[in-house]
Structure formats: C-alpha cells, structure tokens
C-alpha cells in the first residue's frame, strides 16, 4: 500500500517548508532509516525520513515550497502504481499530472483567465449558492474572485472548494500573501518572479504601485556594471528563508536601535580569572547579565498577543550562530536559572549541534530575547533585526582598549559598544534606555552575576 511522504510541521509557527533537495532519487529503494529529503524552514534544516520501506516516488521537485501537511511524495511497494495526487496537493512533475489539470494551472500561473469569473450584479452582488457563500465566508474568500465552471454563472460549493485548493497550491511568501490580501488581489492570477515561479512581495508591490512618471530632466547614463566574480549561488534554502523572515520583521515592526558604550574592564578581569577554572567566553557572561537586566525590565522580555502586550515569565535567550548557509539562533532555555558555567556549557553544545546540522526543533524555537555578537569581526555598533515574535535583540560589539577619562584621570580601559533594537510599538525609548543602563551597570560590575 502506498505510504505518503508529507511536508512535516516542524514548529508551532511553521506554515510552509521548502524541499532543499531530494536525498534519494525518484525510483530509489528506501527503508524507514533512510533520509529521503532535506527540508528547510525559516529556522532549521531537517532530514525527513522515509515513512516505510519501498520505492520512493517524487510528487514535488527540489526547491519547491509548500504548506505543511502537503503531499510531496510516495513510498510504493515494488510494482505498485503511482496513485493520483490528492486534492490540495501542490503541482506534481509534468509526467504525473493529468493534462487538463496541468493546463488549467499553467494558464492561471500566466495570469490568464482559465474559466469565467463569477458575474457580479449591480452593487457587487455575486450569484452563489447558500453553501458556497457559507464556505467562502468561513475561508475568508471573496466570491467575486472565484472562477465558475457552470454555464449559468452561479458559484457553487464545488467552485469555492476548487478555488481554495488552488490557493493552497500557489507558491507565495508570507509577506506577499499578506500584501495581496490587503489589496484584494487574486494570487492565482499573479505570475511570480521568485524561484520556481514563487510570488514574492515585489511582485505585489509592482501590481499595486502607480506607474512611474517620466523624468523631467535627462538622466545620466549609468556606469558600466562589473561582471560577476565566481560561481552564481542560488537564492534558495536557508538563505531565502532568512531573507523572507528579516523582511517580514522589518515590515511588521517599528524597529529602533539605540547604542551605548560601556566600560567592561572588570568584566575582562573576571573572565581572565574564571577561565582558569572552566571554559568561559564573553558571550557566556553577557547572556547571564542580560537575564539580570530582563528581570528588572520585563517589557523587553515580552510578545504582542493580539492587542495585549504580554510580558513572559520564562527567559529563553537565543544566541546567533553563524553558519556557511546563514545565521541560526539556538535557544538557551531558562537562562536566568543557570550559572555562567552552565550557560557556557549549554551554548557550546548548541553551537556544535548547529554546525553539525543536528539541532532539534525545541532547541531553535521559543526564544524570548536574542543576542547576536559581531565583536569577533571587529564591529563596534550595528543595527540587528528583531527575531519575531520577540520585541528586542541585543547586538554585541568588540571589546577594545581605549584611553578614556576614568574617575577624573586619564586611563586605559576596556570598552565595548552594545546596540539594542526594540519594537517601538511595544516599548518606548525611556524603558529601552533604562534596560541598557541596567545591563551596562551589570557588565561594568560583573562580580555578582556568577
């Protein structure tokens, strides 16, 4: 009996995933221990195992993105025929799709009308059956956008159901879907410019923006563009997911960054003493100091739940780890209840798992505050982007020795710049500054944070 290979749900916030690559070729024999596909989400790369023993058949191609729960392949018994793709499953490879279905979807991708639209009556009224209206209302569908197959032009429940299934098959980024909904656009008739025909936000912006006016003054000819250096790298997988998440973060929040330079001479001295007893980094100490500051300023350890700003009891600190494919943020849970030594051990374990691509879902989700450190790259201040649904992120700069005025005298001191980005919708400037002041005090006098 055919066993379905399904796009898994790899976290509470996951809506869709991408098949980065098929680890087994179409037609290969597989066992339950075999990895058949590499799945990429906004946060993780996941090895999807075969649901059973048999012959693997692909339904979706590599680099395609689909909603969770979507059929992406089958594992068949030897000699078993390939089943027809179930309703709601994304487009299969050409040889595996009935011609009529393929033609209909292909036309929709080009923006052409496949079937007649539901005729609107005066006042915008659409002729539809009661069951069709009920289903459209429950699904949040505009009946005027539903194609009609019947000659009489009356929208039926089946028409609405087919339209819902078509919407589920459209490859579109979350930001583009939201923007299209705000402008009442039919995404089934939009040709995407992203990888594999994926609709991206720029596609929607081009449709809703007015055409540019002709310039009134001559425009100088652009300078010649230099040719590319090295091999082109596909904008796919984790890199694409990170990009979409960052753009969505900036578009959905009022992000403001404040910076502060602090004296960390005593922090440097403390680390020099403690690292003789156990492995210790500055990040370990900074994580602990952040938990102390968050306890005093809980508005920075919060989330926006509908219309309610909800401070969170638990403090789960995410720490950015740079990988060749991009940045990933493992989470240290209940960091405020751990010692500096325990934080360091947890962080090194998570970083090693991140680099070996073996992080579990609960190790990269549920963070309440994020720290990203670019000090090792010689950076002082920068503007980190908030990791939703958190409300703030701390950027850590390098520690550098400077000549400063200290207690009325000129002295050489170790200084560091911190950059805090916060969501100004939820946090005002004064509370954010107070958090930075507390954090600076703790890091300047660190002997009580052990």
Residue pairs with C-beta under 8 A, 6 or more apart in sequence:
1 77
1 80
2 74
2 75
2 76
2 77
2 80
2 83
3 51
3 52
3 54
3 74
3 75
3 76
4 51
4 71
4 73
4 74
5 36
5 37
5 48
5 50
5 51
5 56
5 59
5 71
5 72
5 73
5 74
5 75
6 51
6 69
6 70
6 71
6 72
7 16
7 17
7 39
7 66
7 67
7 68
7 69
7 70
7 72
8 17
8 39
8 46
8 48
8 68
9 68
9 69
10 17
10 39
10 41
10 44
10 46
10 361
11 41
11 43
11 44
11 361
11 365
12 365
13 365
13 389
14 41
14 42
14 68
15 67
15 68
15 174
16 41
16 65
16 66
16 67
16 68
16 174
17 39
17 40
17 41
17 46
17 65
17 66
17 68
18 39
18 40
18 41
18 63
18 64
18 65
18 236
18 237
18 240
18 241
19 37
19 38
19 39
19 40
19 60
19 61
19 62
19 63
19 64
19 65
19 66
19 72
20 37
20 38
20 39
20 40
20 45
20 62
20 63
20 236
20 237
20 238
21 37
21 38
21 62
21 63
22 36
22 37
22 38
22 58
22 62
23 34
23 35
23 36
23 37
23 38
23 47
24 30
24 34
24 35
24 36
24 37
24 50
24 56
25 56
26 56
26 57
26 58
27 55
27 56
27 57
28 55
28 56
29 54
29 55
29 56
30 36
30 50
30 53
30 54
30 55
30 56
30 75
31 50
31 53
32 49
32 50
32 51
32 52
32 53
33 49
33 50
34 49
34 50
35 47
35 48
35 49
35 50
36 48
36 49
36 50
36 56
36 73
36 75
37 47
37 48
37 72
37 73
38 45
38 46
38 47
38 48
39 45
39 46
39 47
39 48
40 46
40 237
40 238
40 241
41 241
42 241
42 242
42 244
42 245
43 241
43 328
43 329
43 364
43 365
44 328
44 359
44 361
44 364
45 237
45 238
45 325
45 357
47 357
50 56
50 75
51 75
52 75
53 75
54 75
54 76
54 77
54 78
54 80
55 75
55 76
55 77
55 78
55 80
56 73
56 74
56 75
57 73
57 74
57 75
57 76
57 82
58 72
58 73
58 93
59 71
59 72
59 73
59 74
59 85
59 89
59 90
59 92
59 93
59 96
60 66
60 70
60 72
60 73
60 90
60 91
60 92
60 93
61 93
61 196
63 195
63 196
63 234
63 236
64 90
64 171
64 196
65 171
65 196
65 198
66 72
66 90
66 171
67 168
70 88
70 89
70 90
70 168
71 85
71 86
71 89
71 90
72 90
74 82
74 83
76 82
82 96
84 98
85 92
85 96
85 97
87 165
88 165
88 168
88 169
89 169
90 168
90 169
90 171
91 97
91 102
91 105
91 169
94 102
104 114
104 115
105 166
105 169
107 113
107 114
108 114
108 166
108 188
108 189
109 191
109 192
109 197
110 191
111 189
111 190
111 191
112 189
113 147
113 189
114 147
115 147
115 148
115 149
116 147
116 148
116 153
117 144
117 145
117 146
117 147
117 148
118 126
118 127
118 128
118 143
118 144
118 145
118 146
118 147
118 148
118 153
118 155
118 159
119 126
119 127
119 148
119 153
120 126
120 144
121 127
124 144
126 143
126 144
126 146
126 155
127 153
127 154
127 155
128 136
128 143
128 146
128 154
128 155
128 156
128 160
129 154
129 155
129 156
129 157
131 156
131 157
132 143
132 146
132 155
132 156
132 157
132 159
132 160
133 143
135 141
135 157
135 160
135 161
135 164
136 142
136 143
136 146
136 155
136 160
139 160
139 164
141 160
141 163
141 164
142 184
143 155
143 160
145 163
145 186
146 155
146 159
146 160
146 163
147 159
147 162
147 163
148 154
148 155
148 156
148 159
149 156
149 158
149 159
149 162
150 156
150 159
163 188
166 188
167 187
167 188
170 187
170 188
170 199
171 192
171 194
171 196
171 197
171 198
171 199
172 180
172 187
172 192
172 198
172 199
172 200
173 194
173 198
173 199
173 200
173 201
173 244
174 244
174 248
175 200
175 201
175 244
175 247
175 248
175 251
176 187
176 199
176 200
176 201
176 203
176 204
177 187
177 199
179 201
179 204
179 205
179 208
180 187
180 190
180 199
180 204
183 204
183 207
183 208
185 204
185 207
185 208
187 199
190 199
190 203
190 204
190 207
191 197
191 199
191 203
192 198
192 199
192 200
192 203
193 199
193 200
193 202
193 203
194 200
194 203
195 234
195 235
195 236
195 240
201 247
233 239
235 243
237 325
238 323
238 325
238 326
238 328
239 325
239 326
242 326
242 327
245 387
245 388
246 385
248 388
249 255
249 385
249 386
249 387
249 388
250 385
252 388
253 386
253 388
253 423
253 424
253 425
254 423
254 424
254 425
255 383
255 385
255 386
255 421
255 422
255 423
255 424
256 421
256 422
256 424
256 429
256 432
257 383
257 384
257 395
257 419
257 420
257 421
258 419
258 420
258 422
258 429
258 432
258 433
258 436
259 381
259 417
259 418
259 419
259 420
260 417
260 418
260 420
260 436
260 437
260 440
261 415
261 416
261 417
261 418
262 415
262 416
262 417
262 418
262 440
262 443
262 444
263 404
263 406
263 413
263 414
263 415
263 444
264 399
264 414
264 415
264 416
264 443
264 444
265 413
265 414
266 444
266 445
266 446
266 447
267 282
267 285
267 414
267 443
267 444
267 446
268 399
268 414
270 285
270 446
270 447
270 450
271 280
271 281
271 282
271 285
274 280
274 340
274 450
278 341
278 344
279 344
279 345
279 348
280 340
280 341
280 344
281 344
281 347
282 373
282 375
282 396
282 399
283 319
283 347
283 371
283 373
283 396
284 340
284 341
284 343
284 344
284 347
285 340
285 443
285 446
285 449
286 371
286 373
286 394
286 396
286 443
287 317
287 319
287 332
287 335
287 343
287 347
287 371
288 335
288 338
288 339
288 340
288 343
288 449
288 450
289 439
289 442
289 443
289 446
289 449
290 317
290 335
290 369
290 371
290 394
290 439
291 315
291 317
291 335
291 336
292 336
292 438
292 439
292 442
292 449
293 300
293 435
293 438
293 439
293 442
294 300
294 301
294 315
294 336
294 369
294 435
295 315
295 336
296 435
296 438
297 431
297 434
297 435
297 438
298 311
298 312
299 309
299 311
299 391
299 426
299 427
299 431
300 369
300 391
300 392
300 422
300 427
300 431
300 432
300 435
301 311
301 312
301 315
301 368
301 369
302 309
302 310
302 311
302 312
302 368
302 391
302 426
303 309
303 310
303 312
303 368
303 389
303 390
303 391
304 310
304 389
304 391
304 423
304 425
304 426
309 426
312 368
314 333
314 334
314 368
315 334
315 335
315 336
315 368
315 369
316 331
316 332
316 333
316 334
316 335
316 366
316 367
316 368
316 369
317 331
317 332
317 335
317 367
317 368
317 369
317 370
317 371
318 329
318 330
318 331
318 332
318 367
318 369
318 370
318 371
318 387
318 390
319 329
319 330
319 331
319 332
319 347
319 350
319 351
319 370
319 371
319 372
319 373
320 327
320 328
320 329
320 370
320 371
320 372
320 373
321 327
321 328
321 329
321 330
321 350
321 351
321 354
321 355
323 354
323 355
327 372
328 354
328 359
328 364
329 364
329 367
329 370
329 387
330 347
330 350
330 351
330 353
330 354
330 359
330 363
330 364
331 350
331 363
331 364
331 365
331 366
331 367
332 338
332 343
332 346
332 347
332 350
333 366
335 343
338 346
339 450
340 449
340 450
350 359
350 363
353 359
353 363
367 387
367 390
368 390
369 390
369 392
369 393
369 394
370 384
370 386
370 387
370 390
370 393
370 394
371 393
371 394
371 396
372 384
372 393
372 394
372 395
372 396
373 395
373 396
374 382
374 395
374 396
374 397
374 398
375 396
375 397
375 398
375 399
375 416
376 398
377 398
378 398
379 397
379 398
380 397
380 398
380 400
380 417
381 395
381 397
381 417
381 419
382 395
382 397
382 419
383 395
383 419
383 421
384 393
384 394
384 395
384 419
384 421
385 393
385 421
386 392
386 393
386 421
386 422
386 423
387 393
391 422
391 423
391 426
391 427
392 420
392 421
392 422
392 423
392 427
392 432
392 435
393 420
393 421
394 418
394 419
394 420
394 439
395 418
395 419
395 420
395 421
396 416
396 418
396 419
397 416
397 417
397 418
397 419
398 416
398 417
399 414
399 415
399 416
400 414
400 415
400 416
401 412
401 413
401 414
401 415
402 412
402 413
402 414
402 415
403 410
403 411
403 412
404 410
404 411
404 412
404 413
404 415
405 411
406 413
416 443
418 436
418 439
418 440
420 432
420 435
420 436
422 432
442 448
442 449
